Each structure stands twice: as C-alpha cells, then as structure tokens.
Amino acid sequence: QVQLVESGGDLRQPGGSLRLSCAASGMIFGIYTMGWYRQTPGKQRELVAVITGGGITNYADSVKGRFTISRDNSKNTVYLQMNSLRPEDTAVYYCNAQSPNRAYSYWGQGTQVTVSS
C-alpha cells in the first residue's frame, strides 16, 4: 500500500524560508515522478514543482527561482525548499507520486503553509 506523508508545514513571515518533506513507502520510489501541488479554499489544486526519477525538474512560473524540489532515493523522500516566501504562497501543500506509465497517482494528506506578518 502506497503511503505519502508530508511534514514541515508552518507559519512564516514574508521573505522567510521553509522546507517540506514527503516520505514515501509501499512503492519503488526511484521510478516514480514526484511532485508538490498546492490548494487554497475555493481554488483548484495547482502544480508547484515536479521531479522525475532521473532528476528532471519543472516548476510553476510563480515559484521559479524561489522554490527547489529535490529527492533522496536512498531515503524515499522528496523535498521542497521554499525561499523568499510570499503571502500568496499560503496554501495546503500536497505531495504526489505518479507511476512511470501514469496509470497510478497517489496523494499525501497535505501540510499547511501560512505566510503572514
């Protein structure tokens, strides 16, 4: 059974930094594309960043240059380093795992990030 557990969400002031972690189990982690998405009330979940098993990354324009996604296949964990945080980054952040053929997609329970002075 695939399980994704996010952690690291917190309250930060604008300009601050935060690192999210997502620990995966029950899957061959290294072959999955891992991603971070976020959602605010009344809005659709949106892509923040993804990283393939080979380490290729892609980012939403709104976070380019501020956020960095990385993975440690030895720890079955994906990270999202968030710098220069803005109030508009406030959201619930979800970890996603997608199988190589896109047949399966799994979600974590989400972690709250709040950016406010």
N, CA, C and O of each residue as an XYZ file, in Angstrom:
468
protein
N       0.856     -1.192      0.000
C       0.000      0.000      0.000
C       0.892      1.243      0.000
O       1.742      1.423      0.872
N       0.669      2.097     -1.011
C       1.467      3.316     -1.116
C       1.015      4.319     -0.058
O      -0.178      4.531      0.159
N       1.990      4.918      0.582
C       1.692      5.942      1.578
C       2.654      7.111      1.387
O       3.860      6.920      1.228
N       2.108      8.315      1.405
C       2.905      9.534      1.314
C       2.588     10.372      2.540
O       1.426     10.665      2.820
N       3.623     10.753      3.265
C       3.423     11.522      4.493
C       4.225     12.809      4.413
O       5.456     12.795      4.413
N       3.502     13.925      4.344
C       4.154     15.234      4.280
C       4.432     15.756      5.679
O       3.751     15.405      6.641
N       5.442     16.597      5.768
C       5.750     17.272      7.020
C       6.475     18.567      6.707
O       6.956     18.764      5.591
N       6.552     19.445      7.690
C       7.308     20.670      7.538
C       6.473     21.933      7.391
O       7.014     23.036      7.455
N       5.181     21.796      7.199
C       4.350     22.983      7.076
C       4.357     23.807      8.359
O       4.414     23.265      9.463
N       4.298     25.126      8.191
C       4.395     26.005      9.371
C       3.992     27.408      8.980
O       3.606     27.672      7.842
N       4.089     28.297      9.944
C       3.837     29.723      9.736
C       5.172     30.431      9.558
O       6.101     30.244     10.344
N       5.252     31.256      8.502
C       6.457     32.045      8.256
C       6.056     33.448      7.884
O       4.962     33.699      7.378
N       6.980     34.363      8.150
C       6.802     35.740      7.713
C       7.196     35.860      6.245
O       7.977     35.047      5.752
N       6.683     36.837      5.555
C       7.116     37.077      4.166
C       8.630     37.235      4.100
O       9.242     37.894      4.941
N       9.214     36.620      3.087
C      10.667     36.625      2.939
C      11.354     35.465      3.609
O      12.551     35.256      3.412
N      10.628     34.712      4.392
C      11.206     33.594      5.114
C      11.358     32.348      4.262
O      11.023     32.337      3.077
N      11.870     31.299      4.890
C      12.113     30.032      4.207
C      11.481     28.883      4.974
O      11.223     28.971      6.175
N      11.240     27.800      4.241
C      10.637     26.613      4.831
C      10.997     25.429      3.948
O      11.108     25.572      2.730
N      11.179     24.270      4.551
C      11.413     23.065      3.768
C      10.357     22.018      4.096
O      10.169     21.637      5.251
N       9.684     21.571      3.066
C       8.711     20.494      3.203
C       9.370     19.167      2.848
O      10.267     19.102      2.008
N       8.906     18.119      3.506
C       9.373     16.769      3.216
C       8.179     15.862      2.953
O       7.091     16.060      3.493
N       8.409     14.871      2.117
C       7.379     13.870      1.843
C       8.052     12.510      1.835
O       8.857     12.205      0.955
N       7.716     11.702      2.819
C       8.278     10.360      2.926
C       7.324      9.363      2.296
O       6.140      9.321      2.629
N       7.852      8.562      1.382
C       7.043      7.595      0.655
C       7.347      6.177      1.104
O       8.476      5.864      1.483
N       6.341      5.328      1.061
C       6.520      3.920      1.363
C       5.566      3.099      0.521
O       4.575      3.610      0.000
N       5.882      1.806      0.393
C       4.998      0.911     -0.352
C       5.130      1.020     -1.853
O       4.226      0.599     -2.573
N       6.224      1.571     -2.352
C       6.408      1.767     -3.785
C       7.895      1.719     -4.109
O       8.747      1.855     -3.231
N       8.189      1.519     -5.409
C       9.573      1.598     -5.869
C       9.838      3.067     -6.135
O       9.644      3.552     -7.250
N      10.277      3.766     -5.115
C      10.320      5.223     -5.123
C      11.087      5.789     -6.317
O      10.651      6.763     -6.931
N      12.213      5.190     -6.643
C      13.112      5.768     -7.637
C      12.539      5.881     -9.038
O      13.063      6.646     -9.848
N      11.481      5.146     -9.350
C      10.939      5.196    -10.703
C       9.726      6.117    -10.816
O       9.214      6.341    -11.913
N       9.273      6.641     -9.699
C       8.103      7.499     -9.709
C       8.487      8.953     -9.922
O       9.509      9.417     -9.417
N       7.659      9.667    -10.674
C       7.751     11.116    -10.720
C       7.059     11.657     -9.478
O       5.910     11.320     -9.197
N       7.768     12.493     -8.746
C       7.233     13.061     -7.515
C       6.935     14.538     -7.715
O       7.662     15.245     -8.414
N       5.873     14.985     -7.099
C       5.500     16.378     -7.283
C       4.931     17.001     -6.024
O       4.465     16.317     -5.113
N       4.986     18.313     -6.008
C       4.317     19.101     -4.978
C       3.246     19.952     -5.649
O       3.489     20.596     -6.670
N       2.066     19.941     -5.059
C       0.946     20.737     -5.510
C       0.444     21.536     -4.322
O       0.764     21.231     -3.173
N      -0.348     22.566     -4.609
C      -0.918     23.334     -3.517
C      -2.346     23.736     -3.837
O      -2.749     23.805     -4.998
N      -3.098     23.998     -2.783
C      -4.503     24.338     -2.955
C      -4.939     25.305     -1.869
O      -4.595     25.154     -0.696
N      -5.711     26.309     -2.293
C      -6.327     27.246     -1.358
C      -7.840     27.087     -1.458
O      -8.338     26.591     -2.469
N      -8.571     27.491     -0.446
C     -10.029     27.311     -0.449
C     -10.681     27.930     -1.677
O     -10.411     29.080     -2.023
N     -11.533     27.163     -2.327
C     -12.263     27.660     -3.477
C     -11.506     27.617     -4.780
O     -12.034     28.015     -5.819
N     -10.275     27.139     -4.743
C      -9.471     27.075     -5.959
C      -9.055     25.648     -6.248
O      -9.037     24.791     -5.364
N      -8.716     25.410     -7.522
C      -8.240     24.088     -7.908
C      -6.819     23.858     -7.416
O      -6.036     24.792     -7.241
N      -6.518     22.606     -7.204
C      -5.146     22.257     -6.841
C      -4.231     22.579     -8.023
O      -4.557     22.279     -9.172
N      -3.091     23.190     -7.729
C      -2.187     23.590     -8.803
C      -0.799     23.009     -8.601
O      -0.347     22.788     -7.477
N      -0.140     22.769     -9.726
C       1.217     22.245     -9.693
C       2.174     23.296     -9.167
O       2.115     24.461     -9.561
N       3.055     22.875     -8.275
C       4.146     23.730     -7.794
C       5.457     23.308     -8.448
O       6.151     24.126     -9.054
N       5.788     22.031     -8.321
C       7.046     21.527     -8.871
C       6.972     20.016     -8.974
O       6.298     19.355     -8.184
N       7.681     19.477     -9.965
C       7.786     18.026    -10.113
C       9.230     17.653    -10.381
O      10.021     18.464    -10.862
N       9.560     16.406    -10.060
C      10.894     15.883    -10.335
C      10.739     14.432    -10.762
O      10.075     13.640    -10.094
N      11.361     14.098    -11.884
C      11.267     12.732    -12.386
C      12.241     11.827    -11.633
O      13.061     12.290    -10.841
N      12.129     10.538    -11.899
C      13.062      9.612    -11.281
C      14.494      9.904    -11.669
O      15.419      9.628    -10.905
N      14.684     10.464    -12.861
C      16.011     10.810    -13.316
C      16.486     12.184    -12.878
O      17.601     12.591    -13.206
N      15.653     12.899    -12.142
C      16.065     14.188    -11.602
C      15.704     15.400    -12.438
O      16.133     16.511    -12.128
N      14.927     15.210    -13.487
C      14.491     16.359    -14.291
C      13.384     17.092    -13.541
O      12.445     16.474    -13.039
N      13.504     18.400    -13.472
C      12.561     19.189    -12.687
C      11.747     20.149    -13.556
O      12.154     20.528    -14.654
N      10.603     20.518    -13.033
C       9.763     21.503    -13.698
C       9.039     22.290    -12.616
O       8.623     21.728    -11.603
N       8.890     23.594    -12.834
C       8.306     24.462    -11.814
C       7.198     25.332    -12.386
O       7.202     25.677    -13.568
N       6.258     25.676    -11.530
C       5.291     26.696    -11.893
C       6.025     28.027    -12.008
O       6.981     28.279    -11.274
N       5.577     28.876    -12.929
C       6.246     30.166    -13.119
C       6.266     30.979    -11.831
O       7.216     31.722    -11.581
N       5.244     30.845    -11.027
C       5.120     31.667     -9.812
C       6.162     31.335     -8.747
O       6.380     32.122     -7.826
N       6.809     30.171     -8.867
C       7.785     29.780     -7.845
C       9.201     29.636     -8.401
O      10.136     29.376     -7.643
N       9.368     29.801     -9.692
C      10.707     29.663    -10.284
C      11.680     30.646     -9.653
O      11.378     31.829     -9.490
N      12.851     30.134     -9.302
C      13.862     30.973     -8.680
C      13.726     31.109     -7.174
O      14.624     31.625     -6.508
N      12.600     30.645     -6.632
C      12.381     30.729     -5.191
C      12.279     29.348     -4.540
O      12.744     29.150     -3.417
N      11.671     28.401     -5.247
C      11.482     27.052     -4.709
C      12.401     26.068     -5.430
O      12.716     26.233     -6.608
N      12.821     25.045     -4.692
C      13.643     23.985     -5.274
C      13.115     22.626     -4.823
O      12.976     22.360     -3.629
N      12.828     21.779     -5.797
C      12.416     20.416     -5.486
C      13.622     19.495     -5.630
O      14.439     19.653     -6.537
N      13.717     18.539     -4.724
C      14.810     17.572     -4.783
C      14.310     16.249     -4.216
O      13.256     16.181     -3.582
N      15.081     15.213     -4.456
C      14.706     13.904     -3.940
C      15.929     13.155     -3.464
O      17.029     13.340     -3.985
N      15.729     12.308     -2.470
C      16.766     11.426     -1.970
C      16.218     10.012     -2.086
O      15.444      9.566     -1.238
N      16.620      9.314     -3.134
C      16.071      7.988     -3.394
C      16.486      6.971     -2.326
O      15.813      5.957     -2.137
N      17.590      7.242     -1.634
C      18.016      6.327     -0.577
C      17.119      6.433      0.654
O      17.062      5.518      1.476
N      16.414      7.570      0.769
C      15.513      7.784      1.904
C      14.041      7.780      1.495
O      13.160      8.005      2.324
N      13.781      7.521      0.209
C      12.401      7.535     -0.286
C      11.689      8.838      0.076
O      10.534      8.835      0.500
N      12.386      9.924     -0.096
C      11.858     11.219      0.336
C      12.059     12.278     -0.741
O      13.096     12.329     -1.402
N      11.054     13.111     -0.898
C      11.140     14.264     -1.781
C      10.980     15.522     -0.924
O      10.235     15.537      0.056
N      11.696     16.568     -1.319
C      11.719     17.809     -0.556
C      11.269     18.977     -1.411
O      11.357     18.944     -2.639
N      10.789     20.006     -0.742
C      10.519     21.271     -1.405
C      11.105     22.376     -0.531
O      10.576     22.696      0.534
N      12.202     22.948     -1.001
C      12.809     24.079     -0.306
C      12.154     25.343     -0.821
O      12.180     25.619     -2.021
N      11.569     26.105      0.075
C      10.841     27.309     -0.298
C      11.529     28.523      0.322
O      11.601     28.651      1.544
N      12.024     29.398     -0.521
C      12.678     30.619     -0.073
C      11.890     31.831     -0.542
O      11.017     31.729     -1.404
N      12.212     32.972      0.035
C      11.546     34.227     -0.333
C      10.035     34.063     -0.362
O       9.371     34.439     -1.328
N       9.513     33.502      0.698
C       8.085     33.208      0.751
C       7.248     34.481      0.688
O       7.622     35.534      1.203
N       6.094     34.335      0.031
C       5.151     35.436     -0.136
C       3.799     35.042      0.458
O       3.496     33.855      0.576
N       3.001     36.012      0.824
C       1.667     35.670      1.349
C       0.857     34.804      0.384
O       0.064     33.968      0.817
N       1.053     34.999     -0.908
C       0.304     34.206     -1.883
C       0.776     32.758     -1.972
O       0.171     31.955     -2.683
N       1.838     32.420     -1.268
C       2.262     31.019     -1.188
C       1.473     30.259     -0.120
O       1.601     29.040      0.001
N       0.671     30.969      0.640
C      -0.153     30.329      1.659
C      -1.109     29.331      1.017
O      -1.870     29.682      0.116
N      -1.065     28.091      1.483
C      -1.890     27.030      0.903
C      -1.646     25.737      1.663
O      -0.744     25.648      2.495
N      -2.457     24.749      1.366
C      -2.153     23.391      1.781
C      -1.321     22.767      0.664
O      -1.719     22.774     -0.501
N      -0.181     22.237      1.028
C       0.736     21.642      0.061
C       0.619     20.119      0.111
O       0.673     19.500      1.174
N       0.458     19.547     -1.075
C       0.270     18.109     -1.193
C       1.407     17.473     -1.972
O       1.893     18.023     -2.960
N       1.810     16.327     -1.514
C       2.803     15.517     -2.218
C       2.074     14.545     -3.146
O       1.031     13.995     -2.792
N       2.635     14.346     -4.328
C       2.051     13.434     -5.305
C       3.106     12.492     -5.858
O       4.257     12.874     -6.072
N       2.692     11.257     -6.084
C       3.561     10.270     -6.729
C       2.842      9.718     -7.944
O       1.700      9.269     -7.850
N       3.511      9.753     -9.077
C       2.913      9.264    -10.318
C       3.774      8.155    -10.891
O       4.991      8.293    -11.012
N       3.117      7.035    -11.246
C       3.861      5.901    -11.784
C       4.374      6.226    -13.180
O       3.845      7.125    -13.833
N       5.402      5.508    -13.655
C       6.015      5.823    -14.947
C       5.037      5.842    -16.114
O       5.187      6.663    -17.019
N       4.056      4.976    -16.119
C       3.091      4.955    -17.216
C       1.865      5.810    -16.922
O       0.885      5.770    -17.666
N       1.916      6.581    -15.842
C       0.826      7.454    -15.410
C      -0.454      6.694    -15.095
O      -1.537      7.278    -15.058
N      -0.328      5.399    -14.869
C      -1.516      4.620    -14.555
C      -1.979      4.841    -13.125
O      -3.160      4.697    -12.811
N      -1.042      5.190    -12.274
C      -1.362      5.354    -10.858
C      -0.853      6.695    -10.363
O       0.225      7.157    -10.736
N      -1.670      7.306     -9.507
C      -1.312      8.578     -8.916
C      -1.748      8.553     -7.461
O      -2.888      8.210     -7.148
N      -0.844      8.914     -6.591
C      -1.111      8.861     -5.153
C      -0.886     10.235     -4.531
O      -0.050     11.016     -4.986
N      -1.660     10.511     -3.471
C      -1.577     11.810     -2.803
C      -1.341     11.629     -1.305
O      -1.795     10.664     -0.689
N      -0.621     12.583     -0.752
C      -0.495     12.658      0.689
C      -1.672     13.410      1.289
O      -2.593     13.821      0.585
N      -1.622     13.580      2.604
C      -2.751     14.200      3.293
C      -2.669     15.721      3.297
O      -3.648     16.391      3.626
N      -1.526     16.269      2.939
C      -1.350     17.711      2.877
C      -0.743     18.289      4.142
O      -0.901     17.752      5.239
N      -0.045     19.396      3.958
C       0.538     20.120      5.082
C       0.329     21.619      4.859
O       0.523     22.121      3.752
N      -0.063     22.318      5.905
C      -0.431     23.726      5.781
C       0.802     24.621      5.840
O       1.629     24.509      6.746
N       0.906     25.505      4.861
C       1.933     26.546      4.862
C       1.220     27.889      4.902
O       0.369     28.178      4.060
N       1.573     28.702      5.884
C       0.979     30.023      6.024
C       2.081     31.062      6.044
O       3.020     30.979      6.836
N       1.953     32.047      5.156
C       2.929     33.135      5.078
C       2.204     34.425      5.437
O       1.349     34.907      4.694
N       2.564     34.967      6.587
C       1.855     36.149      7.079
C       2.728     36.882      8.080
O       3.498     36.277      8.826
N       2.589     38.185      8.077
C       3.314     39.005      9.053
C       2.454     39.225     10.296
O       2.887     39.892     11.236
